[in-house]
Amino acid sequence: MTSEPSVVEVTLESDLKNLEVAEEIVRRVAGTAGFSEESEHQIEMAVHESMINAIWHGNKNDASKRVWLRFIRTGSRFVSGTRGAALVSPTYRILAPAITC
């Protein structure tokens, strides 16, 4: 039997000041999912880099644009992604390839 996915989605202003907000969200989501401290750190670093890319490169540091974070957990699989408003194709990038708890 397949369990229902747990999804957390967040929309933030495209501003580097929101890196701390995103990192806190990652800590809470990964901590709730039961990851080890090392895995939590890996996920946090991936989201940090992805946020910088979306804000700086994708949205050209334009605070009027948005960055979307999405975390999906199904069973023991966890996938996170981000996208900026300026991306041509609004697809989520997989940041952490199915890290297992």
C-alpha positions as CSV (number, residue, x, y, z in Angstrom):
1,M,0.0,0.0,0.0
2,T,1.3,3.4,-0.9
3,S,1.1,6.2,1.6
4,E,-0.2,9.6,0.7
5,P,2.5,12.2,0.0
6,S,3.2,14.9,2.5
7,V,3.7,18.3,0.7
8,V,5.0,21.6,2.1
9,E,5.0,24.6,-0.3
10,V,6.3,28.0,0.5
11,T,6.4,31.2,-1.6
12,L,9.0,33.8,-0.7
13,E,10.0,37.2,-2.0
14,S,13.1,37.0,-4.2
15,D,15.5,38.5,-1.7
16,L,18.7,37.0,-0.3
17,K,17.4,38.0,3.2
18,N,14.9,35.1,2.8
19,L,17.7,32.5,2.8
20,E,17.5,32.3,6.6
21,V,13.7,31.8,6.4
22,A,14.2,29.0,3.8
23,E,16.9,27.4,5.9
24,E,14.6,27.4,9.0
25,I,11.8,25.8,7.0
26,V,14.2,23.1,5.7
27,R,15.4,22.3,9.3
28,R,11.8,21.9,10.5
29,V,10.6,19.9,7.5
30,A,13.7,17.6,7.5
31,G,13.7,17.3,11.3
32,T,10.0,16.3,11.3
33,A,10.7,13.7,8.6
34,G,13.2,12.0,10.9
35,F,16.5,12.5,9.0
36,S,19.9,12.3,10.7
37,E,21.7,15.5,11.5
38,E,24.1,14.8,8.5
39,S,21.2,14.3,6.1
40,E,19.5,17.5,7.4
41,H,22.7,19.4,6.7
42,Q,22.9,18.0,3.2
43,I,19.3,19.0,2.4
44,E,19.8,22.4,3.9
45,M,22.9,23.1,1.8
46,A,21.1,22.0,-1.4
47,V,18.2,24.3,-0.7
48,H,20.5,27.1,0.2
49,E,22.3,26.8,-3.1
50,S,19.1,26.4,-5.0
51,M,17.6,29.5,-3.4
52,I,20.7,31.6,-4.3
53,N,20.4,30.4,-7.9
54,A,16.7,31.2,-8.1
55,I,17.1,34.6,-6.5
56,W,20.3,35.8,-8.0
57,H,20.4,34.1,-11.4
58,G,16.8,33.3,-12.2
59,N,15.1,36.4,-10.8
60,K,18.1,38.8,-11.1
61,N,17.7,39.7,-7.4
62,D,14.4,41.4,-8.1
63,A,12.4,41.4,-4.9
64,S,9.1,41.9,-6.8
65,K,9.5,38.4,-8.1
66,R,8.9,35.2,-6.1
67,V,10.7,32.0,-5.3
68,W,8.8,28.8,-4.6
69,L,10.0,26.0,-2.4
70,R,8.4,22.6,-2.4
71,F,9.1,19.6,-0.2
72,I,7.5,16.2,-0.8
73,R,7.7,13.1,1.4
74,T,6.2,9.8,0.4
75,G,7.1,6.9,2.7
76,S,10.9,7.0,3.1
77,R,11.5,9.2,0.0
78,F,12.1,12.9,0.3
79,V,12.4,15.3,-2.6
80,S,12.8,19.1,-2.5
81,G,12.7,21.7,-5.2
82,T,12.7,25.3,-6.0
83,R,11.9,27.6,-8.8
84,G,12.0,31.3,-9.5
85,A,9.5,33.4,-11.3
86,A,11.9,34.1,-14.2
87,L,12.5,30.5,-15.2
88,V,11.2,29.7,-18.7
89,S,10.0,26.3,-17.7
90,P,8.4,26.2,-14.3
91,T,9.6,22.7,-13.4
92,Y,11.0,21.8,-10.0
93,R,14.7,20.8,-9.8
94,I,15.4,17.8,-7.6
95,L,17.8,18.9,-5.0
96,A,18.3,15.8,-2.9
97,P,17.8,12.6,-4.9
98,A,15.4,10.6,-2.8
99,I,17.4,10.8,0.5
100,T,16.2,7.9,2.7
101,C,15.5,8.4,6.4
